[in-house]
């Protein structure tokens, strides 16, 4: 068995040396790097910024490293209230913020986050997931070249 292991190691080493299998750029490895801008600053909104970073890490883990998310806190790539426009314009790939920040663009956006005296968080999630809310949200986002989740 010792001889077989040595032959495999030598064969692998020779193959790697022959093909010059040096590290290649991420895109050549099938890795997609995405930019996520947030409406939060780590100094002022620690929990919300941490949530965005946890989301980025979860996406990377679930994709087995094929999707890498770089998180940009507010004011590092764009300002907090520019996150929506940055995604619509292609400057960033996704944003993590509350849609009520962007209600001036479309008052319908208020219904997908916190409307005073509206539904509870569980009710909003149920409406979006099971009551047709996602289809309405998609329709609003389509106007701005955004796929809301």
PyMOL commands that set and color helices and strands:
alter all, ss='L'
color gray80, all
select helices_A, chain A and resi 2-19+26-29+46-62+80-89+99-102+107-112+121-130+133-142
alter helices_A, ss='H'
color red, helices_A
select strands_A, chain A and resi 32-38+67-72+94-96
alter strands_A, ss='S'
color yellow, strands_A
deselect
rebuild
show_as cartoon
